[in-house]
Amino acid sequence: MMNATTTSILVVLGVLLLGACREEPTSAPPPSFEQDLLALQDYFQIPGLAAQVTQNGEVLFEKYLGYADLSDSTRVGPATRFSIASVSKIFASALLMKYVKAGKLRLDEPIKTYIPESELPDEIQVCHILSHTSEGLPGSFFNYSPRYGLLTPVLEQVSGMPYEELLQQEILDPLSLTHTVSLTNQQVIDSLAGQWAQPYYYGGEAEPGHFDVGVSTSSGLSSTVQDLSRFAQTLLSGEFLTPSSFQQMATPFATTRGASPYGLGIFTQQFLGKQLVWGFGQEDCYSSLVLMLPQEGLTLTLLANNNLMSDPPRLINGDVTYSLFALSFLKHYVFDLPTLLAFSDWQDPNQLAVEVTSPDLRDFYRQEYLAHALAASFMGRGDVQEMARSRQLTQQALELFPDLTSYGNLSTLRLLSVLAPAHPNEFGGPLEQLGASLLQENPQNPYANIYLAFYYQSQNQPDKAHDYFLTVAEATNFHPFWYTIQSLDFLGQYYQEQDPAQAQIYYQRVVDIGFNMGGAVDRATDALEEMNR
């Protein structure tokens, strides 16, 4: 519960005031977008960050912060290339839509037309791969999938040329994206000496990282913030795709189980009456974000050389409003908010003061609460104070915005799943409530199942955990992912004593997948050897 002496809620003539009442306005000027970026860069320990905001082709903001290479203090600049990871998917989608417009490709064609040797179900169409709706019953729900790379042979067969050459001929050369290159091998990276943002891990502090080369429709491009922003602008302006083709890309794909946050190769969502069309990239040591508002002609482009721009907000779940970077952009360039809170204002939840003069803007401040809480839960893995801040912000958010199932999604569930194991009396109920709501919409949702499974496992309720792990493990037509390994690992241990034959089946599947996450393959191998003695 919030401390009543430090935080109050007053409702007067439709005006909602959150936080400590202040008799006089603060003398400090409102925070700028650059100040927010600097604070977020420091908080997430991002060595180097490049940012640009444009509107209808005009550059409104452009900054280069920090270092491309910490070892020799090379600073980020206009020519610095970053891996853009999955933002590469937008390039592939734009190419596909060109061929669709030209009548050379149909989105409803079976994917096996192009990869007949595939073991995928016959019902999976090109559009299902493009919209991340190929798993489970094809077309039924969104689940971000590694299968997107299967579009590489599609484009290669339709165009008659290797994908790397196709990108160069159809996009990079015509649009003069001279600083965008395919990272096909280490020699390409070596050739960018002095203009390449070195990769970094975050482990409490920045540590040198690694990068895996290779290009496909899923990933593999590197770019500068100017080139990437330029490409996004060509999508908005109709220079590269016709307006109708881009609109088709940016329209949520119609699914049978709930609304999808994804169109054709790009995320798309509504937030306070604005359409947000966006893509993100996340690798071990890089993150990227392109966020477009088509009606306003606005584009935000961000590149970073660790993955903390994308991982903490769980952008893979499809809601960009859990990104503190995106929210800062929206409040400085899109929404007219009565109170602009600096990053530092959120460091002490007891001192928050948020004035909402419009019912709609209430949702914006709610998202700021949740985004800060989710980020703190991620950074709090090695910081007790940050985890305590996440707990307090989440407590306040649940009290101020009690209609959890009306706004909660997988990112909210992720936040609750981090906090509930240590504080079941506070967050266990909301976690179960939201989880049940999400699973009613889609019982096969792997993230909702795995978050609930982890919670019951943490509470020493293995039988309850079993049911959710089993749903993930036995789901058909899913590409094996980390949650698959976690589920099979649990089930192998669960059945090892009571049903060794069943345990062997699950352990063998772990070995066959071969992803040694948390030593799962090693455990499975040892268990199989012991049971076969």
C-alpha positions as CSV (number, residue, x, y, z in Angstrom):
1,M,0.0,0.0,0.0
2,M,1.1,3.6,-0.6
3,N,2.1,5.8,2.3
4,A,-0.9,8.1,2.8
5,T,1.3,10.8,4.3
6,T,3.4,11.1,1.1
7,T,1.1,10.2,-1.7
8,S,-2.5,11.3,-2.2
9,I,-5.2,11.0,-4.9
10,L,-7.6,13.9,-5.5
11,V,-10.4,14.0,-8.1
12,V,-11.8,17.4,-8.7
13,L,-13.9,18.3,-11.7
14,G,-12.4,15.6,-13.8
15,V,-8.8,16.5,-12.9
16,L,-6.8,13.7,-11.4
17,L,-3.8,14.5,-9.4
18,L,-1.3,11.8,-8.6
19,G,1.5,12.1,-6.1
20,A,2.5,14.6,-3.4
21,C,0.7,17.9,-3.6
22,R,2.9,20.9,-4.2
23,E,2.0,24.4,-3.1
24,E,4.3,26.1,-5.6
25,P,5.3,25.0,-9.1
26,T,8.9,23.8,-9.5
27,S,11.4,26.2,-10.7
28,A,13.3,23.7,-12.7
29,P,12.6,23.8,-16.5
30,P,10.9,20.8,-18.1
31,P,13.2,18.0,-19.3
32,S,14.3,18.0,-22.9
33,F,14.4,14.9,-25.1
34,E,18.2,15.0,-25.1
35,Q,18.2,15.1,-21.3
36,D,16.0,12.1,-21.2
37,L,18.2,10.2,-23.7
38,L,21.3,11.0,-21.6
39,A,19.6,9.8,-18.4
40,L,18.4,6.6,-20.1
41,Q,21.8,6.0,-21.7
42,D,23.4,6.2,-18.2
43,Y,20.7,4.1,-16.5
44,F,20.9,1.3,-19.1
45,Q,24.7,1.6,-19.3
46,I,24.7,2.0,-23.1
47,P,28.2,2.8,-24.3
48,G,27.0,4.5,-27.5
49,L,23.7,5.8,-28.8
50,A,22.7,7.5,-32.0
51,A,19.3,9.2,-32.3
52,Q,17.4,11.1,-35.0
53,V,13.8,12.5,-35.2
54,T,12.4,13.6,-38.5
55,Q,9.1,15.0,-39.7
56,N,8.1,15.0,-43.3
57,G,11.8,14.8,-44.3
58,E,13.0,17.6,-42.0
59,V,15.4,16.6,-39.2
60,L,14.1,17.9,-35.9
61,F,16.7,16.3,-33.7
62,E,20.0,14.4,-34.2
63,K,22.5,13.5,-31.5
64,Y,25.4,11.1,-31.1
65,L,26.0,10.1,-27.5
66,G,28.9,8.1,-26.0
67,Y,31.3,5.7,-27.5
68,A,31.5,3.4,-30.5
69,D,34.6,1.8,-29.0
70,L,35.4,2.1,-25.3
71,S,38.9,0.7,-25.7
72,D,40.2,3.7,-27.7
73,S,37.5,6.2,-26.8
74,T,36.1,6.4,-30.4
75,R,32.9,8.4,-30.1
76,V,29.7,7.6,-32.0
77,G,29.2,9.8,-35.0
78,P,27.1,10.2,-38.2
79,A,29.2,7.5,-40.0
80,T,29.0,4.9,-37.1
81,R,27.4,1.7,-38.2
82,F,25.4,-0.5,-35.8
83,S,23.9,-3.9,-36.3
84,I,20.2,-3.2,-36.7
85,A,19.3,-6.9,-36.0
86,S,15.5,-7.5,-36.5
87,V,14.9,-4.0,-38.0
88,S,16.2,-5.8,-41.1
89,K,12.8,-7.5,-41.2
90,I,11.3,-4.2,-42.4
91,F,13.6,-4.2,-45.4
92,A,12.5,-7.7,-46.3
93,S,8.9,-6.9,-45.9
94,A,9.1,-3.9,-48.1
95,L,10.7,-6.0,-50.9
96,L,8.0,-8.6,-50.5
97,M,5.3,-6.0,-50.8
98,K,6.9,-4.7,-54.0
99,Y,6.7,-8.1,-55.6
100,V,3.1,-8.5,-54.4
101,K,2.2,-5.2,-56.0
102,A,3.9,-6.3,-59.2
103,G,1.9,-9.5,-59.2
104,K,4.9,-11.7,-58.9
105,L,4.1,-13.1,-55.5
106,R,0.9,-13.9,-53.6
107,L,0.7,-13.7,-49.9
108,D,-1.7,-16.6,-49.7
109,E,0.7,-19.0,-51.4
110,P,1.8,-21.9,-49.2
111,I,5.3,-21.4,-47.9
112,K,6.1,-24.9,-49.1
113,T,5.8,-23.7,-52.7
114,Y,9.2,-22.2,-52.1
115,I,10.7,-24.7,-49.6
116,P,9.0,-28.0,-50.5
117,E,11.5,-29.9,-48.4
118,S,10.2,-28.2,-45.3
119,E,8.3,-30.2,-42.6
120,L,6.0,-27.3,-41.8
121,P,2.2,-27.9,-42.1
122,D,0.8,-27.4,-45.6
123,E,-1.6,-24.7,-44.3
124,I,1.1,-22.2,-43.6
125,Q,1.1,-19.4,-46.1
126,V,3.6,-16.7,-46.9
127,C,1.5,-14.2,-45.1
128,H,1.6,-16.3,-41.9
129,I,5.4,-16.2,-41.9
130,L,5.4,-12.5,-42.7
131,S,2.9,-11.7,-39.8
132,H,4.4,-14.0,-37.2
133,T,1.1,-16.0,-37.1
134,S,2.5,-19.4,-38.4
135,E,2.7,-21.1,-35.1
136,G,-0.1,-23.1,-33.4
137,L,-3.1,-23.1,-35.8
138,P,-1.8,-20.9,-38.7
139,G,-3.4,-17.5,-38.7
140,S,-4.9,-17.8,-35.2
141,F,-2.6,-15.6,-33.1
142,F,0.7,-13.6,-33.1
143,N,3.8,-15.2,-31.7
144,Y,7.2,-13.7,-32.7
145,S,8.9,-16.5,-34.5
146,P,12.4,-17.3,-35.9
147,R,10.6,-18.7,-38.9
148,Y,10.7,-15.2,-40.5
149,G,14.0,-16.2,-42.1
150,L,12.1,-18.7,-44.3
151,L,11.2,-15.7,-46.4
152,T,14.8,-15.6,-47.7
153,P,14.3,-18.4,-50.2
154,V,11.0,-16.9,-51.2
155,L,12.6,-13.6,-52.2
156,E,15.5,-15.3,-53.8
157,Q,13.3,-17.5,-56.0
158,V,10.9,-14.7,-57.0
159,S,13.8,-12.4,-57.9
160,G,16.2,-14.9,-59.2
161,M,19.1,-13.5,-57.3
162,P,20.8,-14.0,-53.9
163,Y,19.1,-12.0,-51.1
164,E,22.2,-9.8,-50.4
165,E,22.3,-8.8,-54.1
166,L,18.6,-8.2,-54.1
167,L,18.8,-5.8,-51.2
168,Q,21.7,-3.9,-52.8
169,Q,19.9,-3.6,-56.2
170,E,16.4,-2.9,-55.1
171,I,16.9,-0.8,-51.9
172,L,20.4,0.3,-50.9
173,D,21.6,1.6,-54.3
174,P,18.3,3.3,-55.5
175,L,17.8,5.0,-52.1
176,S,21.5,5.9,-51.8
177,L,21.8,4.1,-48.5
178,T,25.6,4.1,-48.8
179,H,26.3,3.4,-45.2
180,T,24.0,0.3,-45.0
181,V,25.7,-3.0,-45.6
182,S,25.0,-6.7,-45.3
183,L,27.1,-8.3,-42.5
184,T,27.8,-11.4,-44.5
185,N,31.2,-12.2,-42.9
186,Q,33.8,-10.9,-40.5
187,Q,35.8,-9.3,-43.3
188,V,32.9,-6.9,-43.8
189,I,33.1,-5.8,-40.2
190,D,36.9,-5.5,-40.4
191,S,36.5,-3.2,-43.4
192,L,34.4,-0.8,-41.2
193,A,37.3,-0.2,-38.8
194,G,36.8,3.1,-37.0
195,Q,33.2,3.3,-38.2
196,W,31.8,0.2,-36.4
197,A,30.1,0.4,-33.0
198,Q,31.7,-2.4,-31.0
199,P,29.4,-4.8,-29.3
200,Y,29.0,-4.8,-25.5
201,Y,27.3,-6.9,-22.9
202,Y,25.8,-5.5,-19.8
203,G,26.7,-7.4,-16.6
204,G,26.6,-4.5,-14.1
205,E,29.0,-2.6,-16.3
206,A,29.8,-2.6,-20.0
207,E,31.8,-5.6,-21.1
208,P,33.1,-6.4,-24.6
209,G,30.8,-8.7,-26.5
210,H,30.5,-10.6,-29.7
211,F,28.5,-10.5,-32.9
212,D,27.4,-13.4,-35.2
213,V,27.6,-12.6,-38.9
214,G,25.2,-13.7,-41.6
215,V,22.3,-12.0,-43.5
216,S,18.8,-13.1,-44.1
217,T,15.3,-11.7,-44.2
218,S,15.3,-11.9,-40.4
219,S,18.5,-9.9,-39.6
220,G,22.1,-9.2,-40.7
221,L,22.1,-5.5,-41.8
222,S,24.2,-2.8,-40.3
223,S,23.4,0.9,-40.8
224,T,23.8,4.4,-39.5
225,V,21.0,6.4,-37.9
226,Q,20.8,8.7,-40.9
227,D,20.5,5.8,-43.4
228,L,17.9,4.0,-41.3
229,S,15.9,7.1,-40.8
230,R,16.0,7.8,-44.5
231,F,14.7,4.4,-45.3
232,A,11.8,4.8,-42.9
233,Q,11.0,8.2,-44.4
234,T,10.7,6.6,-47.9
235,L,8.1,4.2,-46.5
236,L,6.0,7.1,-45.1
237,S,6.4,9.3,-48.2
238,G,5.5,6.7,-50.8
239,E,8.9,6.9,-52.4
240,F,9.7,3.2,-52.1
241,L,6.3,1.6,-51.7
242,T,2.9,2.8,-52.9
243,P,0.8,4.2,-50.0
244,S,-1.6,1.3,-50.3
245,S,1.2,-1.2,-50.0
246,F,2.6,0.5,-46.9
247,Q,-0.9,0.7,-45.4
248,Q,-1.3,-3.0,-46.0
249,M,2.1,-3.6,-44.2
250,A,1.0,-1.4,-41.3
251,T,-2.5,-2.9,-40.8
252,P,-2.8,-5.4,-37.9
253,F,-3.0,-8.9,-39.4
254,A,-6.5,-10.4,-38.9
255,T,-6.2,-13.3,-36.5
256,T,-8.9,-15.6,-35.0
257,R,-7.7,-15.3,-31.3
258,G,-7.5,-11.7,-30.2
259,A,-6.0,-8.6,-31.8
260,S,-2.5,-8.9,-33.3
261,P,0.2,-6.2,-32.6
262,Y,1.8,-7.0,-36.0
263,G,1.1,-6.3,-39.6
264,L,3.2,-7.6,-42.4
265,G,6.8,-7.4,-41.3
266,I,6.3,-4.5,-38.9
267,F,4.5,-3.8,-35.5
268,T,1.5,-1.6,-35.5
269,Q,-0.7,-0.4,-32.6
270,Q,-3.0,2.4,-31.5
271,F,-2.1,4.5,-28.5
272,L,-4.3,7.5,-27.4
273,G,-5.7,7.9,-30.9
274,K,-2.3,7.7,-32.7
275,Q,-1.1,4.9,-34.9
276,L,2.4,3.7,-34.0
277,V,4.2,1.7,-36.6
278,W,7.5,0.3,-35.5
279,G,10.2,-2.3,-35.5
280,F,12.9,-3.2,-33.0
281,G,16.2,-5.0,-33.1
282,Q,17.7,-7.0,-30.3
283,E,20.8,-9.2,-30.2
284,D,23.1,-10.0,-27.4
285,C,25.0,-6.7,-27.8
286,Y,22.9,-4.4,-30.0
287,S,19.5,-2.9,-30.0
288,S,17.6,-0.6,-32.4
289,L,14.2,1.1,-32.7
290,V,12.4,2.7,-35.6
291,L,9.1,4.3,-34.6
292,M,6.8,6.0,-37.2
293,L,3.6,8.0,-36.9
294,P,2.3,7.9,-40.4
295,Q,-0.4,10.6,-40.0
296,E,2.0,13.0,-38.4
297,G,4.9,12.1,-40.7
298,L,7.1,11.6,-37.7
299,T,9.9,9.1,-37.3
300,L,12.2,8.2,-34.3
301,T,15.3,6.2,-35.1
302,L,17.6,4.9,-32.3
303,L,20.7,2.7,-32.4
304,A,22.7,1.3,-29.5
305,N,25.6,-1.0,-28.9
306,N,24.2,-3.1,-26.1
307,N,20.7,-4.7,-26.0
308,L,19.2,-2.7,-23.2
309,M,17.1,-0.5,-25.4
310,S,15.0,-3.5,-26.3
311,D,15.3,-6.3,-23.7
312,P,14.0,-4.6,-20.5
313,P,10.7,-3.4,-22.1
314,R,10.1,-6.9,-23.7
315,L,9.4,-5.3,-27.1
316,I,9.1,-8.9,-28.5
317,N,5.6,-8.9,-26.9
318,G,4.4,-6.1,-29.2
319,D,3.8,-3.0,-27.1
320,V,6.3,-0.1,-27.7
321,T,4.7,2.0,-24.9
322,Y,6.7,-0.1,-22.4
323,S,9.8,1.5,-23.9
324,L,11.0,4.5,-21.9
325,F,12.8,5.7,-25.0
326,A,9.5,5.6,-27.0
327,L,7.5,7.3,-24.3
328,S,10.0,10.1,-24.0
329,F,9.8,10.7,-27.8
330,L,6.0,10.6,-27.6
331,K,5.7,13.1,-24.8
332,H,8.2,15.5,-26.3
333,Y,7.0,15.4,-30.0
334,V,3.4,14.0,-30.1
335,F,1.3,14.6,-26.9
336,D,0.7,17.8,-25.2
337,L,1.2,16.7,-21.6
338,P,0.5,19.2,-18.7
339,T,3.4,17.7,-16.7
340,L,6.7,16.5,-18.2
341,L,8.4,14.2,-15.8
342,A,12.2,13.8,-16.0
343,F,13.8,10.4,-15.5
344,S,15.0,11.5,-12.1
345,D,11.4,12.2,-11.0
346,W,10.7,8.5,-11.0
347,Q,13.6,7.6,-8.8
348,D,11.6,8.2,-5.6
349,P,8.0,7.0,-6.2
350,N,6.9,8.8,-3.0
351,Q,7.6,12.2,-4.6
352,L,5.8,11.7,-7.9
353,A,3.5,14.5,-8.9
354,V,1.5,13.9,-12.1
355,E,-1.4,16.1,-13.2
356,V,-3.8,14.7,-15.7
357,T,-6.3,17.2,-17.1
358,S,-7.6,14.9,-19.8
359,P,-9.1,11.4,-19.1
360,D,-7.1,10.1,-22.2
361,L,-3.8,11.2,-20.8
362,R,-4.4,9.1,-17.7
363,D,-3.3,6.2,-19.9
364,F,0.0,7.9,-20.8
365,Y,1.0,8.3,-17.2
366,R,-0.1,4.7,-16.5
367,Q,2.3,3.6,-19.1
368,E,5.1,5.6,-17.6
369,Y,4.4,3.9,-14.3
370,L,4.5,0.5,-15.8
371,A,7.4,1.1,-18.1
372,H,9.6,2.4,-15.3
373,A,8.5,-0.5,-13.1
374,L,9.3,-3.0,-15.8
375,A,12.7,-1.4,-16.5
376,A,13.5,-1.4,-12.8
377,S,12.6,-5.1,-12.5
378,F,15.1,-5.9,-15.2
379,M,17.9,-3.7,-13.8
380,G,17.0,-5.0,-10.3
381,R,18.3,-8.4,-11.0
382,G,21.6,-7.3,-9.6
383,D,20.4,-4.3,-7.6
384,V,18.2,-4.6,-4.5
385,Q,17.3,-0.9,-4.6
386,E,16.1,-1.1,-8.1
387,M,13.9,-4.1,-7.4
388,A,12.5,-2.3,-4.4
389,R,11.7,0.7,-6.6
390,S,10.0,-1.6,-9.2
391,R,7.9,-3.1,-6.4
392,Q,6.8,0.3,-5.1
393,L,6.0,1.6,-8.6
394,T,4.0,-1.5,-9.4
395,Q,2.1,-1.3,-6.1
396,Q,1.2,2.3,-6.9
397,A,0.2,1.5,-10.5
398,L,-2.1,-1.3,-9.4
399,E,-3.8,1.0,-6.8
400,L,-4.1,3.9,-9.1
401,F,-5.2,1.9,-12.2
402,P,-7.1,-1.1,-10.7
403,D,-8.7,-2.2,-14.0
404,L,-5.8,-4.5,-14.7
405,T,-7.4,-6.9,-17.2
406,S,-8.6,-3.9,-19.4
407,Y,-5.0,-2.7,-20.1
408,G,-2.7,-5.5,-19.0
409,N,-0.8,-7.5,-21.6
410,L,2.2,-9.9,-21.8
411,S,4.6,-7.1,-20.8
412,T,2.5,-6.4,-17.7
413,L,2.4,-10.1,-16.9
414,R,6.2,-10.3,-17.3
415,L,6.5,-7.5,-14.7
416,L,4.2,-9.3,-12.2
417,S,6.0,-12.6,-12.8
418,V,9.3,-11.0,-11.7
419,L,7.9,-9.5,-8.5
420,A,5.3,-12.2,-7.5
421,P,7.8,-15.0,-6.4
422,A,9.2,-12.9,-3.6
423,H,6.0,-11.0,-2.8
424,P,3.1,-13.5,-3.5
425,N,0.7,-11.7,-1.2
426,E,1.0,-8.5,-3.1
427,F,1.4,-9.6,-6.7
428,G,0.4,-13.3,-6.9
429,G,-3.3,-12.4,-7.2
430,P,-2.9,-9.9,-10.0
431,L,-0.5,-12.2,-11.8
432,E,-3.1,-15.1,-11.7
433,Q,-5.9,-12.7,-12.6
434,L,-4.1,-11.3,-15.7
435,G,-2.7,-14.7,-16.7
436,A,-6.1,-16.3,-16.7
437,S,-7.5,-13.4,-18.8
438,L,-4.8,-13.7,-21.4
439,L,-5.1,-17.5,-21.5
440,Q,-8.8,-17.3,-22.0
441,E,-8.1,-15.3,-25.1
442,N,-5.4,-17.7,-26.3
443,P,-4.8,-20.9,-24.2
444,Q,-1.7,-21.7,-26.2
445,N,0.1,-18.4,-25.6
446,P,3.6,-19.6,-24.6
447,Y,4.6,-16.6,-22.7
448,A,1.5,-16.5,-20.5
449,N,1.9,-20.2,-19.8
450,I,5.5,-20.0,-19.0
451,Y,5.2,-16.9,-16.7
452,L,2.5,-18.7,-14.7
453,A,4.5,-21.9,-14.6
454,F,7.6,-20.1,-13.2
455,Y,5.4,-18.5,-10.5
456,Y,3.9,-21.8,-9.3
457,Q,7.3,-23.4,-9.4
458,S,8.7,-20.6,-7.2
459,Q,5.9,-21.2,-4.7
460,N,6.7,-24.9,-4.5
461,Q,3.5,-25.9,-6.3
462,P,4.9,-28.3,-8.9
463,D,1.6,-29.9,-9.8
464,K,0.2,-26.5,-10.8
465,A,3.4,-25.5,-12.6
466,H,3.3,-28.8,-14.4
467,D,0.0,-28.0,-16.2
468,Y,1.4,-24.8,-17.7
469,F,4.8,-26.3,-18.6
470,L,3.0,-29.2,-20.3
471,T,0.9,-26.8,-22.4
472,V,4.1,-25.3,-23.8
473,A,6.0,-28.6,-24.2
474,E,3.1,-30.4,-26.0
475,A,2.0,-27.5,-28.2
476,T,2.2,-28.5,-31.9
477,N,3.6,-26.5,-34.8
478,F,5.9,-24.3,-32.7
479,H,9.5,-23.6,-33.4
480,P,11.6,-24.7,-30.4
481,F,12.5,-21.6,-28.3
482,W,13.8,-20.9,-24.8
483,Y,10.4,-21.5,-23.2
484,T,10.3,-25.0,-24.9
485,I,13.7,-25.9,-23.3
486,Q,12.6,-24.7,-19.9
487,S,9.3,-26.7,-20.1
488,L,11.0,-29.9,-21.2
489,D,13.7,-29.6,-18.5
490,F,11.0,-29.2,-15.8
491,L,8.9,-32.1,-17.1
492,G,11.9,-34.4,-17.3
493,Q,12.7,-33.7,-13.6
494,Y,9.0,-33.9,-12.6
495,Y,8.6,-37.4,-14.1
496,Q,12.0,-38.8,-13.3
497,E,10.9,-40.6,-10.2
498,Q,7.2,-41.3,-10.8
499,D,7.4,-42.2,-14.5
500,P,11.0,-42.7,-15.8
501,A,9.8,-43.6,-19.3
502,Q,8.0,-40.3,-19.7
503,A,10.9,-38.5,-18.3
504,Q,13.2,-40.0,-20.9
505,I,11.0,-38.7,-23.6
506,Y,11.2,-35.2,-22.4
507,Y,15.0,-35.4,-21.7
508,Q,15.6,-36.8,-25.2
509,R,13.7,-33.9,-26.7
510,V,16.0,-31.5,-24.8
511,V,19.0,-33.3,-26.2
512,D,17.6,-33.3,-29.8
513,I,17.0,-29.6,-29.7
514,G,20.5,-29.1,-28.4
515,F,20.0,-25.6,-26.8
516,N,22.0,-25.9,-23.6
517,M,20.1,-23.1,-21.8
518,G,21.1,-23.1,-18.2
519,G,22.8,-26.4,-18.6
520,A,19.6,-28.1,-19.7
521,V,21.2,-30.4,-22.3
522,D,23.9,-31.4,-19.8
523,R,21.3,-32.3,-17.2
524,A,19.2,-34.2,-19.7
525,T,22.3,-36.1,-21.0
526,D,23.3,-37.1,-17.4
527,A,19.8,-38.1,-16.5
528,L,19.4,-40.3,-19.6
529,E,22.7,-42.0,-18.9
530,E,21.7,-42.7,-15.3
531,M,18.3,-44.1,-16.3
532,N,19.8,-46.3,-18.9
533,R,22.3,-47.9,-16.6
